[in-house]
């Protein structure tokens, strides 16, 4: 409908043309471009180029993060756990050697005294290593190391006092020795055990994280593969051509990335699991077994020094050797430590038989005979069996640590070529996408 304007001059009605013309719709060039086939092909090319680059960046970042975790495990967490284990073991060795050196026999105590001093030096060195490796924010660990260092000084003072009294022929030396051993067994060793347990748990936790497959990286490459396949189907329909060699090449390159992520991830995860199951976990048990052996030896000799007046050391010896046998029995037959553990089991039984003979002699009042069995070097003596037992346990610890380190190194190496290779292949795939889509866009110009 049209409206007529009133002519104020009286000439009549005229048509208002401003009411007749309609406004032209605003132009939307981007929408027009996207609605056109060239525009859609251009958008498709940009999307595929971005996707192929992501297919390289995501695996590279994921692999780099995992390698950093493994490197931290190799260079920090695992050495710190070793230092904690060395501290724990050295303290036990020092206590066992100190008590054994007080047994009065014809044997030269120089070797035992050297073992005691060396064990204290090893414990001090382990304290330094652990102190430099512990996170300062970990207040519990820092406090444990401080308390261990302080109590170790008190323990060494008690041993010195006990030795001075023993050399002077004062019976009070045994009492000082008992106080020192009680301090070590009831205070220092439990703190060292807590520190070691925390560190070995940190190793196991890191290994558990590195066991996981890189699912995010693998899923990303699979999604990009699917996009490339769908894009080629779309181009077949639009261009009526069956194959696009460049896009096929891009698809093949992304498939190589996916295969590399899957293969390297599986190898790395398997190696990480082996490091934990066949290395760290049995290593923790065997290390604990070695410490139990040292504690049992300290109680064995302390019971002898006290002439059986206190039954607690003998009860502790029985409990320690039973727990030691249980830990050794947990080692699977196919373990890297199977051979030394089997030998350690045999030496444990030999030690128990010698200990029984020692206790029988002590019960008869034959202190000198019991002392000879305790520190003698004969095949049927406690000292010889104990020394062979600890030697085999150390062999087992060495074998298990090597197994864990080798598996961790294998896990790291499996990922080494993937980080840089994935990025390089994704760049080539992006270039191939451009070479495949751009000529199709030009056909419409």
C-alpha positions as MATLAB code, in Angstrom:
seq = 'XXXXXXXXXXXXXXXXXXXXXXXXXXXXXXXXXXXXXXXXXXXXXXXXXXXXXXXXXXXXXXXXXXXXXXXXXXXXXXXXXXXXXXXXXXXXXXXXXXXXXXXXXXXXXXXXXXXXXXXXXXXXXXXXXXXXXXXXXXXXXXXXXXXXXXXXXXXXXXXXXXXXXXXXXXXXXXXXXXXXXXXXXXXXXXXXXXXXXXXXXXXXXXXXXXXXXXXXXXXXXXXXXXXXXXXXXXXXXXXXXXXXXXXXXXXXXXXXXXXXXXXXXXXXXXXXXXXXXXXXXXXXXXXXXXXXXXXXXXXXXXXXXXXXXXXXXXXXXXXXXXXXXXXXXXXXXXXXXXXXXXXXXXXXXXXXXXXXXXXXXXXXXXXXXXXXXXXXXXXXXXXXXXXXXXXXXXXXXXXXXXXXXXXXXXXXXXXXXXXXXXXXXXXXXXXXXXXXXXXXXXXXX';
ca = [
       0.000    0.000    0.000;
       1.205    3.428   -0.778;
       0.641    6.554    1.180;
       0.087    9.880   -0.479;
       1.719   13.008    0.818;
      -0.386   16.144    1.243;
       0.537   19.052   -0.987;
       0.517   22.080    1.272;
       0.316   24.365   -1.761;
      -3.066   22.921   -2.631;
      -1.905   21.221   -5.821;
      -3.197   17.781   -4.660;
      -1.649   14.521   -3.444;
       1.812   13.315   -4.589;
       3.523    9.883   -4.125;
       6.176    9.638   -1.349;
       8.882    7.596   -3.094;
      10.768    6.998    0.168;
       8.011    4.584    1.130;
       8.317    2.637   -2.115;
      12.043    1.600   -2.144;
      12.982   -1.397    0.095;
      16.360   -1.575    1.975;
      18.887   -3.914    0.313;
      20.032   -6.773    2.636;
      23.574   -6.296    4.049;
      26.278   -8.235    2.275;
      27.996  -11.003    4.233;
      31.081  -11.929    2.253;
      32.286  -14.522    4.788;
      28.957  -16.287    4.695;
      28.950  -16.183    0.917;
      32.441  -17.582    0.875;
      31.572  -20.422    3.234;
      28.457  -21.256    1.269;
      30.554  -21.648   -1.870;
      32.508  -24.765   -2.736;
      35.903  -22.968   -2.865;
      35.231  -21.483    0.552;
      34.359  -24.846    2.027;
      37.447  -26.409    0.534;
      39.587  -23.621    1.933;
      38.076  -24.066    5.400;
      38.536  -27.830    5.117;
      42.194  -27.386    4.204;
      42.816  -25.042    7.148;
      41.078  -27.472    9.518;
      43.089  -30.436    8.281;
      46.385  -28.553    8.442;
      45.666  -27.543   12.034;
      44.592  -31.082   12.926;
      47.722  -32.689   11.478;
      49.931  -30.263   13.383;
      48.048  -31.079   16.572;
      48.610  -34.772   15.825;
      52.331  -34.098   16.160;
      52.338  -31.552   18.977;
      50.163  -33.513   21.428;
      52.274  -36.720   21.297;
      55.457  -34.654   21.494;
      54.279  -32.801   24.607;
      52.937  -35.995   26.185;
      56.121  -37.926   25.503;
      58.276  -35.045   26.705;
      56.389  -34.910   30.001;
      56.773  -38.657   30.483;
      60.481  -38.533   29.671;
      60.881  -35.763   32.236;
      59.217  -37.972   34.850;
      61.507  -40.878   33.981;
      64.570  -38.635   34.012;
      63.603  -37.322   37.455;
      63.182  -40.914   38.596;
      66.605  -41.893   37.246;
      68.491  -38.828   38.398;
      66.782  -37.926   41.677;
      64.079  -40.171   43.139;
      65.792  -43.537   42.699;
      69.268  -42.370   43.876;
      67.613  -40.782   46.912;
      65.867  -44.067   47.692;
      69.233  -45.839   47.378;
      70.768  -43.333   49.793;
      67.927  -43.936   52.266;
      68.402  -47.695   51.941;
      72.158  -47.297   52.399;
      71.550  -45.201   55.522;
      69.180  -47.797   56.955;
      71.512  -50.682   56.148;
      74.652  -48.913   57.428;
      73.012  -48.139   60.753;
      72.016  -51.788   61.159;
      75.519  -52.972   60.223;
      77.071  -50.564   62.732;
      74.857  -51.831   65.536;
      75.528  -55.488   64.707;
      79.285  -54.935   64.469;
      79.380  -52.918   67.703;
      77.646  -55.591   69.760;
      79.647  -58.422   68.195;
      82.968  -56.679   68.907;
      82.246  -56.799   72.650;
      82.252  -60.574   72.832;
      85.431  -61.640   74.619;
      87.159  -64.381   72.625;
      90.568  -65.119   71.242;
      89.532  -63.553   67.956;
      91.011  -60.219   66.926;
      88.274  -57.552   67.248;
      90.082  -55.221   64.839;
      88.022  -56.371   61.846;
      84.735  -55.849   63.666;
      85.866  -52.432   64.877;
      86.772  -51.472   61.325;
      83.356  -52.694   60.143;
      81.680  -50.566   62.822;
      83.656  -47.425   61.929;
      83.105  -47.966   58.199;
      79.371  -48.436   58.752;
      79.189  -45.166   60.702;
      81.102  -43.401   57.923;
      78.735  -44.876   55.300;
      75.740  -43.783   57.356;
      77.117  -40.243   57.605;
      77.730  -40.134   53.847;
      74.203  -41.425   53.190;
      72.835  -38.706   55.482;
      74.626  -36.073   53.396;
      73.322  -37.513   50.110;
      69.797  -37.813   51.470;
      69.956  -34.310   52.912;
      70.929  -32.776   49.572;
      68.283  -34.770   47.702;
      65.265  -34.289   49.955;
      62.885  -31.516   48.966;
      63.263  -28.679   51.534;
      59.478  -28.361   51.505;
      59.209  -31.933   52.805;
      59.430  -30.984   56.459;
      58.869  -34.510   57.743;
      61.831  -35.898   55.804;
      64.065  -32.972   56.826;
      63.085  -33.480   60.475;
      63.759  -37.217   60.232;
      67.243  -36.617   58.849;
      67.952  -34.053   61.577;
      66.788  -36.422   64.324;
      68.741  -39.357   62.876;
      71.926  -37.260   62.768;
      71.421  -36.102   66.345;
      70.646  -39.566   67.722;
      73.531  -41.079   65.763;
      75.920  -38.796   67.639;
      74.433  -39.922   70.960;
      74.672  -43.565   69.869;
      78.343  -43.233   68.915;
      79.025  -41.610   72.311;
      77.352  -44.490   74.155;
      79.360  -47.036   72.176;
      82.598  -45.177   72.967;
      81.718  -45.117   76.668;
      80.824  -48.801   76.579;
      84.108  -49.677   74.863;
      86.140  -47.592   77.331;
      84.525  -49.367   80.283;
      84.921  -52.759   78.636;
      88.639  -52.122   78.055;
      88.970  -51.124   81.700;
      87.258  -54.339   82.777;
      84.137  -52.599   84.106;
      80.940  -54.686   83.682;
      78.970  -51.448   83.276;
      80.185  -51.405   79.666;
      77.546  -53.980   78.716;
      74.837  -51.727   80.163;
      76.023  -48.827   78.036;
      76.070  -51.148   75.039;
      72.491  -52.200   75.784;
      71.394  -48.556   75.987;
      73.114  -47.804   72.686;
      71.521  -50.791   70.971;
      68.099  -49.887   72.377;
      68.500  -46.337   71.037;
      69.413  -47.698   67.621;
      66.691  -50.366   67.488;
      63.833  -48.387   69.027;
      64.486  -44.847   67.760;
      67.060  -44.418   65.002;
      66.223  -47.419   62.818;
      62.438  -46.787   62.849;
      63.070  -43.219   61.632;
      65.440  -44.484   58.948;
      62.858  -47.090   57.935;
      60.178  -44.412   57.585;
      62.498  -42.321   55.414;
      63.357  -45.322   53.240;
      59.715  -46.388   52.940;
      58.694  -42.905   51.824;
      61.405  -42.785   49.160;
      60.803  -46.274   47.797;
      57.074  -45.452   47.654;
      57.900  -42.337   45.632;
      59.876  -44.512   43.207;
      56.992  -46.971   42.861;
      54.462  -44.143   42.384;
      56.528  -42.609   39.577;
      56.919  -45.993   37.921;
      53.160  -46.529   38.147;
      52.528  -43.219   36.379;
      54.973  -44.087   33.605;
      53.241  -47.452   33.114;
      50.124  -45.770   31.753;
      49.641  -45.721   28.009;
      49.685  -42.235   26.377;
      45.942  -42.400   25.728;
      45.524  -38.665   25.038;
      48.201  -38.692   22.336;
      46.898  -41.920   20.827;
      43.294  -40.678   20.816;
      44.365  -37.416   19.165;
      46.111  -39.164   16.289;
      43.161  -41.511   15.758;
      40.734  -38.571   15.595;
      42.961  -36.807   13.057;
      43.132  -39.997   10.995;
      39.339  -40.148   10.973;
      39.144  -36.495    9.873;
      41.522  -37.160    6.989;
      39.484  -40.150    5.827;
      36.234  -38.178    6.003;
      37.844  -35.276    4.141;
      38.868  -37.568    1.297;
      35.353  -38.979    1.053;
      34.020  -35.421    0.880;
      36.464  -34.529   -1.904;
      35.508  -37.663   -3.842;
      31.911  -36.527   -3.794;
      32.709  -32.916   -4.695;
      35.372  -33.427   -7.329;
      34.292  -36.839   -8.655;
      37.849  -38.102   -8.328;
      38.651  -41.313   -6.527;
      42.075  -40.592   -5.086;
      43.926  -37.588   -3.783;
      47.588  -38.692   -3.586;
      48.644  -35.816   -1.351;
      45.889  -36.470    1.195;
      46.690  -40.163    1.077;
      50.284  -39.281    1.903;
      49.124  -37.086    4.787;
      46.945  -39.922    6.065;
      49.874  -42.326    5.867;
      52.113  -39.916    7.792;
      49.565  -39.467   10.586;
      49.084  -43.249   10.638;
      52.835  -43.584   11.194;
      52.568  -41.141   14.111;
      49.699  -43.140   15.598;
      51.611  -46.387   15.148;
      54.693  -44.847   16.729;
      52.721  -43.522   19.692;
      51.047  -46.883   20.226;
      54.221  -48.938   19.844;
      56.536  -46.673   21.837;
      53.878  -46.179   24.500;
      53.348  -49.922   24.848;
      57.076  -50.665   25.026;
      57.653  -47.853   27.523;
      54.684  -48.877   29.674;
      55.745  -52.520   29.671;
      59.300  -51.599   30.646;
      58.026  -49.304   33.388;
      55.841  -52.071   34.778;
      58.789  -54.471   34.701;
      60.943  -51.948   36.569;
      58.362  -51.820   39.343;
      57.214  -55.456   39.485;
      60.563  -57.158   38.849;
      62.832  -54.497   40.300;
      61.561  -52.006   42.846;
      59.004  -54.134   44.692;
      61.232  -57.190   45.295;
      64.174  -54.858   45.919;
      62.255  -53.238   48.765;
      61.548  -56.660   50.267;
      65.137  -57.896   49.931;
      66.555  -54.658   51.345;
      64.246  -55.052   54.331;
      65.433  -58.650   54.661;
      69.047  -57.491   54.819;
      68.208  -54.996   57.546;
      66.324  -57.657   59.509;
      69.414  -59.873   59.294;
      71.563  -57.105   60.786;
      69.041  -56.472   63.556;
      68.815  -60.187   64.335;
      72.614  -60.385   64.497;
      72.730  -57.457   66.938;
      70.138  -59.127   69.185;
      71.927  -62.471   68.957;
      75.192  -61.049   70.247;
      73.467  -58.784   72.794;
      71.677  -61.795   74.259;
      75.026  -63.525   74.578;
      76.626  -60.514   76.276;
      73.775  -60.353   78.789;
      74.205  -64.074   79.599;
      70.517  -64.649   78.934;
      69.489  -62.324   81.770;
      67.139  -60.450   79.426;
      64.880  -62.534   77.187;
      63.934  -59.678   74.864;
      66.955  -59.938   72.515;
      66.326  -63.655   72.002;
      62.631  -63.036   71.323;
      63.540  -60.280   68.858;
      66.071  -62.565   67.136;
      63.387  -65.194   66.603;
      60.920  -62.629   65.267;
      63.493  -61.006   62.975;
      64.683  -64.265   61.435;
      61.080  -65.422   60.896;
      60.240  -62.162   59.100;
      63.509  -62.474   57.149;
      62.571  -65.982   55.960;
      59.109  -64.720   54.937;
      60.568  -61.892   52.837;
      63.059  -64.175   51.114;
      60.262  -66.629   50.281;
      58.383  -63.904   48.381;
      61.009  -63.755   45.619;
      59.561  -65.428   42.484;
      61.614  -68.217   40.876;
      62.146  -66.258   37.653;
      63.423  -63.138   39.397;
      66.844  -61.691   38.640;
      67.649  -62.319   42.313;
      66.407  -65.928   42.387;
      69.885  -67.511   42.595;
      71.361  -65.330   45.379;
      68.073  -65.493   47.311;
      68.114  -69.296   47.186;
      71.674  -69.214   48.525;
      70.605  -66.728   51.219;
      67.831  -69.099   52.312;
      70.351  -71.891   52.743;
      72.646  -69.629   54.799;
      69.726  -68.534   56.955;
      69.002  -72.128   57.894;
      72.709  -72.674   58.653;
      72.687  -69.565   60.825;
      69.618  -70.747   62.726;
      71.248  -74.109   63.450;
      74.387  -72.354   64.699;
      72.278  -70.061   66.860;
      70.526  -73.048   68.392;
      73.913  -74.561   69.290;
      74.979  -71.208   70.697;
      71.917  -71.005   72.940;
      72.393  -74.598   74.103;
      75.974  -73.802   75.119;
      74.796  -70.676   76.915;
      72.111  -72.664   78.738;
      74.842  -75.058   79.947;
      76.808  -72.114   81.285;
      79.494  -72.493   78.628;
      79.861  -68.817   77.797;
      83.211  -69.203   76.054;
      81.845  -71.998   73.856;
      78.795  -69.893   72.974;
      81.046  -66.920   72.180;
      83.204  -69.034   69.878;
      80.115  -70.137   67.955;
      78.868  -66.536   67.779;
      82.024  -65.004   66.296;
      83.900  -68.038   64.945;
      84.847  -68.426   61.316;
      84.066  -72.146   61.107;
      81.472  -73.461   58.683;
      79.115  -74.267   61.578;
      79.524  -70.938   63.374;
      77.029  -68.089   63.433;
      79.418  -65.421   62.181;
      80.349  -67.350   59.048;
      76.733  -68.153   58.210;
      75.679  -64.559   58.875;
      78.473  -63.148   56.696;
      77.545  -65.460   53.813;
      73.860  -64.601   54.268;
      74.469  -60.854   54.048;
      76.773  -61.356   51.047;
      74.048  -63.181   49.116;
      71.430  -60.608   50.136;
      73.679  -57.843   48.819;
      74.074  -59.766   45.553;
      70.279  -59.967   45.303;
      69.934  -56.230   45.983;
      72.484  -55.442   43.279;
      70.758  -57.710   40.745;
      67.318  -56.229   41.442;
      68.541  -52.654   41.273;
      70.215  -53.364   37.935;
      66.947  -54.870   36.708;
      65.017  -51.759   37.747;
      67.589  -49.357   36.268;
      67.811  -51.258   32.971;
      64.030  -51.405   32.607;
      63.716  -47.689   33.393;
      66.386  -46.890   30.803;
      64.527  -49.020   28.256;
      61.333  -47.146   29.034;
      63.112  -43.833   28.429;
      64.761  -44.932   25.200;
      61.487  -46.234   23.773;
      60.190  -42.652   23.781;
      63.371  -40.898   22.663;
      62.741  -40.814   18.908;
      59.014  -40.173   19.191;
      59.026  -36.585   20.485;
      60.940  -35.054   17.574;
      59.718  -37.577   15.006;
      56.039  -36.856   15.663;
      56.491  -33.121   15.086;
      58.492  -33.657   11.886;
      55.941  -36.087   10.462;
      53.046  -33.791   11.359;
      54.684  -30.872    9.519;
      55.122  -33.065    6.442;
      51.498  -34.170    6.766;
      50.356  -30.535    6.957;
      52.303  -29.707    3.795;
      50.761  -32.727    2.088;
      47.285  -31.545    3.069;
      47.987  -28.151    1.543;
      49.265  -29.811   -1.639;
      46.137  -31.933   -1.819;
      43.478  -29.299   -1.141;
      44.901  -26.156   -2.807;
      44.727  -27.432   -6.414;
      41.072  -28.350   -5.873;
      40.359  -24.798   -4.682;
      42.129  -23.328   -7.739;
      39.886  -25.308  -10.050;
      37.002  -22.983   -9.075;
      38.872  -19.720   -9.837;
];
